[in-house]
Amino acid sequence: MPLLTRIRGPRDLDRLTLEELDQLAGEIRTFLVDAVSKTGGHLGPNLGVVELTIALHRVFESPKDKVLWDTGHQSYVHKLLTGRQDFSRLKMKGGLSGYPSQAESEHDVIENSHASTVLGWADGIAKANQLLKRDDSHVVAVIGDGALTGGMAWEALNNIADAKDRPLVIVVNDNERSYSPTIGGLANHLATLRTTDGYERFLTRTKDLLERTPVVGQALYDTLHGAKKGLKDFIAPQGMFEDLGLKYVGPIDGHDIEALESALARAKRFNGPVIVHCLTEKGRGYQPALQDEADRFHAVGKIHPDTGLPIATSGADWTSVFGEEMVKLGEEREDVVAITAAMLQPVGLDKFAKRFPDRVYDVGIAEQHGAVSAAGLAHAGVHPVFAVYATFLNRAFDQVLMDVALHKCGVTFVLDRAGITGTDGASHNGMWDMSILQVVPGLRLAAPRDADQVRAQLREAVAVDDAPTVVRFSKGAVGPAVPAVGRVGGMDVLREPGTDTPDVLLVSVGALAPMCLEIASLLDRQGISTTVVDPRWVKPVDEAMAPLAAKHRVVVTVEDNSRVGGVGSAVAQALRDAGVDMPLRDFGIPPRFLDHASRAEVMAEIGLTAPDVARQVTGLVAKLDGKYERSSADAVDSVEPARD
């Protein structure tokens, strides 16, 4: 009987021998490759923390002890060991979340999946334990070396170190990567720390690791053979952490369960903050992942488990369209530079980096710093393009407002994964950017509807040198081009009403253009004439919007963003300011966190589909006409198309 099937909770690990624990680790890796290849998910990070997770749950007693995971994409092993072994619907509606989830288990705490926050959480929980005299409860924070590049982590460390008698164990999962290899001064220092596992033990057990480390390499290995005196002072691991007042243990082989348990047990007994530095290998045990130099299979779609090759390939996606256009821009303009926050490949800047390696700046998981650095770059005469997931720009709002916009800096922010992203859950939906950015004076925001508009509007954005610009687009495959049939002001007309007295002005935002054209078609079947326009630039609202709206009876906006403070609100305000008093109905994402599911399932759940919108607009027009003799729902349902 496989050992994994006998694990229903962390305490089931206690009765296993070291040999059985090693067997269990192998079974877990086999399970992960088999399960995640069927559903997609974060594979590489989880393959790297198998032994570490086993050791954590052997030494600590979750949920009494709080084991906290930074980012959480490495929590699959934790799920397996806490009774969640049905991965058949991982990241699907009704299945397991791809991150820790309080709704799933009492063993889960942090579920926001935004990096560098775990130490702040740990600091707060440890303070509460001390205040409430929970002397038998421990706090363990697992953070990657990539997440340690985030400023919030160091703000938390500063506070954690201030209390020498407050127990808190910080496990640094050091695999030299976040998505891609970790960069910066911290990465270099950690590379040095990797060489200090006890002099003799280091020489005998980590020679291969050292020789693979580009920062030190063979030259340092040769030096260590002949430099025993003063060696500890030369590469003292406590130099960085103990100067902050943190006890340091390590580096520890993160795949040696016995060594891990010993180190964690010592840290648990210490009545104060302790760093346990563990060296792990992202993608361990799965050759296709280890051979993937880009990100070690950080996140995969459905793949063949034997080869790691994708089962199906889709057409061009939004990200690749942006990436290819950036290369063309870079060839045309020497002043265009790129910024990424530890996500070079996921945001499509890898080709630009290959072509222009000296014009790409990876700031680590530090969006705030990236925005401020962009302001400095712009001030000094270049045009930075900062590509970042839409949900992660939330973290840099103050810097966009006070450092970029206030100083009228020509910085272009490109927001990938804007709108409903679906399977990654609540924290990854890019549903707030068009709301929070509405309040930024001078900022201009574009929402391209197709690949052609991504290319065109990116160029329009980088042509602006006296204000921040934003270009936002969706996740996944980009559909066919949606041609314009005319233009009013700066807005593209996608459908003309065919009458001089049209009923509805339908304002289509970004990638929802095909759906808006479907809405117009459904309305037309009910005798409701509709003009469909794509504003292209949704902030500021085009001056032609109010005069155009005045020619209609109803204005309807449809956006892949929160309804609160979004494009609909901005259009309504613009109409009021222009003295155009007419009904307006805004459709978008309700102000709530959305459970993980496919994009189509989420949109159906919140009523953001063509039939749902058409049904409500039909009812609104009927109400204006005083037509109550038939149900608007029946009118639309009779022509409702099949859904995906």
Residue pairs with C-beta under 8 A, 6 or more apart in sequence:
2 27
3 16
3 20
3 23
3 24
3 27
4 24
4 27
4 28
4 31
4 80
4 85
5 85
6 12
7 13
7 24
7 80
7 81
7 83
7 85
8 83
9 81
9 82
9 83
10 57
10 58
10 61
10 62
10 81
10 82
10 107
11 61
13 21
13 24
13 54
13 57
13 58
13 81
14 58
16 24
18 257
18 258
21 54
21 58
21 257
22 257
24 54
25 50
25 51
25 54
25 257
26 285
28 50
28 77
28 80
29 47
29 50
29 284
29 285
29 286
31 80
31 85
31 87
32 43
32 46
32 47
32 76
32 77
33 43
33 47
33 286
33 305
34 305
35 87
35 88
35 90
36 42
36 43
36 46
36 76
36 87
36 90
36 300
37 43
37 300
37 302
37 303
37 304
37 305
38 88
38 302
39 87
39 88
39 89
39 90
39 91
39 92
39 302
40 90
40 91
40 299
40 300
40 301
40 302
40 303
40 423
41 76
41 90
41 91
41 98
41 299
41 300
42 73
42 74
42 76
42 98
42 298
42 299
43 283
43 286
43 289
43 297
43 298
43 299
43 300
44 282
44 283
44 286
44 289
44 292
44 295
44 296
44 297
44 298
44 299
45 73
45 74
45 282
45 298
46 73
46 74
46 75
46 76
46 77
47 282
47 283
47 284
47 285
47 286
47 289
47 297
48 74
48 173
48 175
48 254
48 280
48 281
48 282
48 283
48 284
48 296
49 74
49 77
49 142
49 173
49 254
49 280
50 77
50 255
50 284
50 285
51 254
51 255
51 256
51 257
51 260
52 142
52 171
52 173
52 254
52 260
52 278
52 280
53 77
53 78
53 81
54 77
54 81
54 257
55 257
55 260
55 261
55 264
56 67
56 140
56 142
56 171
56 264
57 67
57 78
57 81
57 82
58 257
58 261
59 261
59 264
59 265
59 268
60 67
60 138
60 140
60 264
60 268
62 82
62 107
63 106
63 107
64 136
64 137
65 137
65 138
65 139
65 140
66 109
66 122
66 125
66 137
66 138
66 139
66 140
67 78
67 107
67 109
67 140
67 142
68 109
68 110
68 118
68 121
68 122
68 125
68 139
68 140
68 141
68 142
69 75
69 78
69 100
69 110
69 118
69 142
70 110
70 115
70 116
70 117
70 118
70 119
70 141
70 142
70 143
70 144
70 147
71 99
71 113
71 114
71 115
71 118
71 144
71 147
72 99
72 100
72 110
72 111
72 112
72 113
73 98
73 99
73 113
73 298
73 299
74 142
74 144
74 173
75 99
75 100
75 108
76 87
78 100
78 107
79 85
79 96
79 104
79 105
82 105
82 107
82 108
83 105
84 96
84 104
84 105
86 95
86 96
87 95
87 96
88 95
89 95
89 96
90 96
90 98
91 97
91 98
91 423
91 424
91 425
91 596
92 423
92 596
92 597
92 598
93 595
93 596
93 597
93 598
93 601
96 104
97 104
97 111
97 425
97 596
98 113
98 423
98 424
98 425
98 596
99 111
99 113
99 424
99 425
99 427
100 108
100 109
100 110
100 111
101 108
101 111
101 425
102 108
102 109
102 111
109 121
110 117
110 118
110 121
111 425
111 426
111 427
112 426
112 427
113 424
113 425
113 427
113 428
114 391
114 392
114 395
114 427
115 144
115 146
115 147
115 150
115 178
115 365
116 143
116 147
116 148
116 149
116 150
116 151
116 152
116 153
116 365
117 152
118 141
118 142
118 143
118 147
118 153
119 141
119 143
119 152
119 153
119 156
119 157
119 160
119 170
120 152
120 155
120 156
121 141
122 139
122 140
122 141
122 156
122 160
122 168
122 170
123 156
123 159
123 160
123 168
125 139
126 139
126 160
126 163
126 166
126 167
126 168
127 163
127 166
128 134
129 135
129 137
129 139
129 167
130 163
130 166
138 167
138 169
138 268
139 167
139 168
139 169
140 169
140 170
140 171
141 168
141 169
141 170
141 171
142 171
142 173
143 153
143 170
143 171
143 172
143 173
144 172
144 173
144 174
144 175
144 177
144 178
145 172
145 173
145 174
145 175
145 176
145 177
145 178
145 182
145 186
145 187
145 190
146 177
146 178
146 179
146 182
146 342
146 364
146 365
147 153
147 178
147 365
148 154
148 172
148 186
148 190
149 178
149 182
149 183
149 184
149 186
149 187
149 342
149 363
149 364
149 365
149 366
150 364
150 365
150 366
151 366
151 368
151 369
157 170
157 244
157 246
158 244
160 166
160 168
160 170
160 246
160 273
161 244
161 245
161 246
161 273
162 245
163 272
163 273
164 245
164 272
164 273
165 271
165 272
166 272
166 273
167 270
167 271
167 272
167 273
168 272
168 273
168 274
169 264
169 267
169 268
169 273
169 274
169 276
170 246
170 273
170 274
170 275
170 276
171 264
171 276
171 278
172 190
172 250
172 275
172 276
172 277
172 278
173 254
173 278
173 280
174 190
174 194
174 251
174 254
174 277
174 278
174 279
174 280
175 254
175 279
175 280
175 281
175 282
176 182
176 187
176 190
176 191
176 282
177 282
177 295
177 296
177 298
178 342
178 343
178 364
178 365
179 295
179 298
179 342
179 343
179 344
179 345
179 346
180 294
180 295
180 342
180 343
180 344
180 345
180 362
181 187
182 190
182 342
182 364
183 342
183 362
183 364
184 364
186 364
188 215
189 240
190 277
191 213
191 215
191 216
192 215
192 216
192 235
193 235
193 237
193 240
193 250
193 251
193 277
194 206
194 209
194 210
194 213
194 251
194 279
195 202
195 206
195 210
195 213
195 216
195 220
195 224
195 235
196 202
196 232
196 235
196 236
196 237
196 251
197 205
197 206
197 250
197 251
197 252
197 253
199 224
199 228
199 231
202 210
202 224
203 224
203 225
205 253
206 253
207 221
209 279
210 216
210 217
210 220
210 221
211 217
211 218
211 221
224 231
227 234
237 248
237 250
237 251
237 277
238 248
241 247
241 248
241 275
242 248
245 273
246 273
246 274
246 275
247 267
247 270
247 272
247 273
247 274
247 275
248 274
248 275
248 277
249 263
249 266
249 267
249 274
249 275
249 276
249 277
250 263
250 275
250 276
250 277
250 278
250 279
251 277
251 278
251 279
252 259
252 260
252 263
252 276
252 277
252 278
252 279
253 259
253 260
253 278
253 279
254 260
254 278
254 279
254 280
254 281
255 280
255 281
255 284
260 278
263 276
263 278
264 276
267 274
267 276
281 290
282 289
282 296
282 298
283 289
283 290
283 292
283 296
283 297
284 290
286 297
286 308
287 308
288 297
288 303
288 307
288 308
288 309
289 296
289 297
289 308
290 296
292 308
294 345
294 350
295 345
295 346
297 308
300 308
300 310
301 310
301 311
302 310
302 311
302 312
303 309
303 310
303 311
304 310
304 311
314 476
314 477
315 477
315 478
316 451
316 477
316 478
317 475
317 476
317 477
317 478
318 416
318 451
318 454
318 473
318 474
318 475
318 476
318 477
318 478
318 511
319 346
319 347
319 348
319 416
320 348
321 451
321 454
321 455
321 478
322 347
322 348
322 387
322 414
322 416
322 454
322 458
322 471
322 473
323 348
323 349
323 350
323 351
323 352
324 351
325 454
325 455
325 458
325 459
326 336
326 338
326 348
326 349
326 351
326 352
326 385
326 458
327 351
327 352
327 355
329 336
329 385
329 458
329 459
329 462
330 336
330 338
330 352
330 355
330 356
330 359
331 355
333 383
333 462
335 381
335 382
335 383
336 359
336 382
336 383
336 385
336 462
337 359
337 360
337 361
337 377
337 382
337 383
337 384
337 385
338 349
338 352
338 353
338 356
338 359
338 360
338 361
338 384
338 385
338 386
338 387
339 360
339 361
339 362
339 363
339 370
339 373
339 374
339 377
339 384
339 385
339 386
339 387
340 347
340 349
340 360
340 361
340 362
340 363
340 370
340 386
340 387
340 388
341 362
341 363
341 364
341 365
341 366
341 367
341 370
341 388
341 392
342 362
342 363
342 364
342 365
343 387
343 388
343 389
344 350
344 353
344 360
344 362
346 389
346 416
347 387
347 388
347 389
347 414
347 416
348 387
348 416
349 360
349 387
352 359
352 360
353 360
361 370
361 373
363 369
363 370
363 373
367 388
367 392
367 393
367 395
367 396
368 395
368 396
368 398
368 399
370 386
370 388
370 396
371 386
371 396
371 399
371 400
371 403
371 404
371 411
371 413
372 399
372 403
373 384
374 384
374 386
374 404
374 409
374 411
375 399
375 403
375 404
375 407
375 409
375 411
377 384
377 411
378 384
378 404
378 409
378 410
378 411
378 465
379 407
379 409
383 410
383 411
383 412
383 462
383 465
384 411
384 412
385 412
385 413
385 414
385 462
386 411
386 412
386 413
386 414
387 414
387 416
388 396
388 413
388 414
388 415
388 416
389 415
389 416
389 417
389 428
389 430
390 415
390 416
390 417
390 418
390 419
390 430
390 431
390 432
390 433
390 472
391 417
391 421
391 427
391 428
391 429
391 430
391 431
391 432
393 400
393 413
393 415
393 433
394 432
394 433
394 436
397 436
400 413
400 437
400 440
400 443
400 468
401 439
401 440
403 409
404 411
404 468
405 440
405 441
405 442
405 443
405 467
405 468
408 442
408 466
408 467
409 467
409 468
410 464
410 465
410 466
410 467
410 468
410 469
411 468
411 469
412 458
412 461
412 462
412 464
412 468
412 469
412 470
412 471
413 468
413 469
413 470
413 471
414 458
414 470
414 471
414 472
415 430
415 433
415 470
415 471
415 472
415 473
416 430
416 473
416 475
417 428
417 430
417 474
417 475
418 430
418 433
418 447
418 472
418 473
418 474
418 475
418 510
418 560
418 561
419 429
419 430
419 431
419 472
419 474
419 475
419 510
419 511
419 560
419 561
419 589
420 429
420 431
420 560
420 589
420 594
420 599
420 602
420 603
420 608
421 428
421 429
421 430
421 475
421 599
422 429
422 475
422 596
422 597
422 598
422 599
422 601
422 602
423 596
423 597
423 598
424 596
425 594
425 595
425 596
426 593
426 594
426 595
426 596
427 593
429 589
429 594
429 602
430 472
431 560
431 561
431 562
431 589
431 594
432 561
432 562
433 470
433 472
433 561
434 445
434 447
434 472
434 509
434 538
434 539
434 559
434 561
434 562
434 566
434 567
435 561
435 562
435 564
435 565
435 566
435 569
436 565
437 443
437 445
437 470
437 539
438 539
438 565
438 566
438 569
438 570
439 565
440 468
442 467
442 468
443 467
443 468
443 469
443 470
443 539
444 461
444 464
444 467
444 468
444 469
444 470
444 537
444 539
444 540
445 469
445 470
445 472
445 537
445 538
445 539
446 457
446 460
446 461
446 469
446 470
446 471
446 472
446 536
446 537
446 538
447 472
447 473
447 509
447 510
447 511
447 535
447 536
447 538
447 559
447 567
448 454
448 456
448 457
448 471
448 473
448 510
448 511
448 536
449 482
449 508
449 510
449 511
449 512
449 513
449 534
450 478
450 479
450 480
450 481
450 482
450 511
450 513
451 478
451 481
452 481
453 536
454 471
454 473
454 478
457 471
457 536
457 537
458 471
460 469
460 537
461 469
461 470
461 471
462 469
472 510
473 510
473 511
474 510
474 511
474 560
475 599
476 599
478 511
479 511
479 514
482 494
482 513
482 514
482 517
482 534
483 494
484 492
484 493
484 494
484 534
485 493
485 494
485 495
485 496
486 492
486 493
486 496
487 493
488 533
488 544
488 548
489 542
489 543
489 544
489 545
489 548
490 535
490 536
490 537
490 542
490 544
491 533
491 534
491 535
491 536
491 542
491 544
491 545
491 548
492 533
492 534
492 536
493 531
493 532
493 533
494 508
494 513
494 516
494 517
494 532
494 533
494 534
495 506
495 517
495 520
495 530
495 531
495 532
496 531
497 503
497 529
497 530
497 531
498 529
499 529
501 529
502 529
502 530
502 531
502 551
502 552
502 553
503 523
503 528
503 529
503 530
503 552
503 553
503 554
503 621
504 520
504 523
504 528
504 529
504 530
504 531
504 552
504 553
504 554
504 555
504 556
504 617
504 621
505 530
505 531
505 533
505 548
505 549
505 551
505 552
505 554
505 555
505 556
506 516
506 519
506 520
506 530
506 531
506 532
506 533
506 556
506 558
507 533
507 535
507 545
507 555
507 556
507 557
507 558
507 567
507 568
507 571
508 515
508 516
508 517
508 532
508 533
508 534
508 558
509 534
509 535
509 538
509 557
509 558
509 559
509 560
509 561
509 567
510 559
510 560
511 560
512 558
512 559
512 560
513 532
513 534
515 558
515 609
515 610
515 613
516 532
516 558
517 532
518 610
518 641
519 530
519 558
519 610
519 613
519 614
519 617
520 530
520 532
522 610
522 611
522 614
522 636
522 639
522 640
523 529
523 530
523 614
523 617
523 618
523 621
524 530
525 639
526 614
526 618
526 635
526 636
528 617
528 618
528 621
531 548
531 552
533 548
535 541
535 542
535 545
535 567
538 559
538 567
538 570
539 567
539 570
541 570
541 571
541 573
541 574
545 571
545 574
545 575
546 574
546 575
546 577
546 578
546 580
547 578
549 555
549 571
549 575
549 580
549 582
550 580
550 582
552 582
553 582
553 583
553 621
553 624
554 582
554 583
554 584
554 585
554 617
554 620
554 621
554 624
555 571
555 575
555 582
555 583
555 584
555 585
556 584
556 585
556 586
556 587
556 613
556 617
557 567
557 568
557 571
557 584
557 585
557 586
557 587
557 588
558 587
558 588
558 608
558 613
559 566
559 567
559 568
559 586
559 587
559 588
560 588
560 589
560 608
561 567
561 588
561 589
562 588
562 589
562 590
562 591
563 569
563 586
563 587
563 588
563 589
563 590
563 591
564 591
566 586
566 588
567 586
567 588
568 584
568 586
568 587
568 588
569 586
571 584
571 586
572 584
572 586
575 581
575 582
575 584
583 620
583 624
585 616
585 617
585 620
587 607
587 608
587 613
587 616
588 608
589 606
589 608
590 606
594 602
594 605
594 606
595 602
597 605
600 643
600 644
603 609
604 612
604 643
607 613
609 643
610 641
611 636
611 637
611 640
611 641
611 643
614 636
615 632
615 633
615 636
615 637
616 632
618 632
618 635
618 636
619 632
619 633
622 628
622 632
